[in-house]
Amino acid sequence: ISCLLELRLQAWRLVWVRQRPVPTGQDGIGAWEDIMPFICNVSATVSVALLIFTLEPIRSSVGTKEKLIWFIIGERLMQQFVKFVWAMMPAESARDHHILQQHQDIY
């Protein structure tokens, strides 16, 4: 009898206590909407820095002053490229637009 009672208690605990939480819908991607542009900007700067300061032909043959000048120019170009890419991306994809249109037709 004790085994049966223990089995029922474990089943109750599995079903009620340890159940998955009910998912809630969100509008947008939340905090990641601000984090992603920041990560893109930092990655553009770091990529140029790695290229200028660690790539072997540039590292050994160019002086520090020239490296710094090339870094500033490259970093500005990469930042403009990142802004261009973000400007070219639509706010919502065609698939998202289609899904939203279907939801509006239902409601």
N, C-alpha and C positions, 0 to 999 in steps of 0.2 A: 504494500500500500504506500509506503514512504517513497519508493521509486516512482510510482505512478504520480503521486503528488508533486515530487520534484520535477518530473518531466512536464507536468502541466504548468508549473510555475516558470520553468525555463521557456516554455512555448509562449506564455503570456508576456514574459519579459522581452522575448524576441519580437513579438508582434506589436506591443504597445510602448515599451520603454526605449527600445533601440531602433525604432523605425526611422526611416529616412524623413528628413523634414520636407514639408510641402514647398515646392519651388514657387517663388514669386517672380512675376515678370518685371522687367526693368526697361526703361526707355533709354536707349543709347548704351554706351559702354562705360558710363560712370567716370570714375577718376582716371581711367586709362586714356580718356580723350585729351587730357592735358599732359599726361606723361609721355605719350608716343611722340609728339612733336619735339619735346625736350630731348628724348633719347636719339631721335634722328639728327638733331643739331649737334649734340655731343659726339655722336658717332662720325659725323662729317669732319669735325675738328680733329678727333683722334686719328682718323684715317689719314688725313693730310700730315699730321705730326709724325705718325709712324713712317710714312713714305719719305718725308724730308729728313728726319733725324736718325732713322735706323737702316734705310736701304743702303747697301754697301757702296755703290759707285758715288752716290751723293754724299754719304757720310764721310768718306775719306778724302774726297777731292775738292770739296767746297768749304769755305770758311764759315764761321759761326754767324757773322753778319749777313752773308749772302743766304745762309739757310733760314735765318729769321725773316728776311725779306720775302723769300720764296714761300715760307710758311704763311705769312700774312696774306700774300696774294692768293695762294691756293686755298686758304681757309675761307676767304671772302668769296671766291668762285664757287666753292662747294656749298656755302650757305645760300648763295643765289640759286644754285641748282636744286637744293632741297626745297626752297620756297617755290620754285617753278613746278616741281613734282607735286607738292601739296596743292598748288593752285589748279593743276590739271586734273586732280582726282575729284570725282563728283561726290557730293555730300552723301548720296545713297546710291548703291549699285542698282543695275537694272533688275536684278533678282529681288532686291529689297523693295523696289518700287512696285514690282508685279505683286508681291505678297501683300503690301499695304493696300494696293488697289483691290485685291480680292477681299480683304478684311472690310474695306469700306463698302463694297458691294453687298456683303452679308449683313452688315449692321445698317 
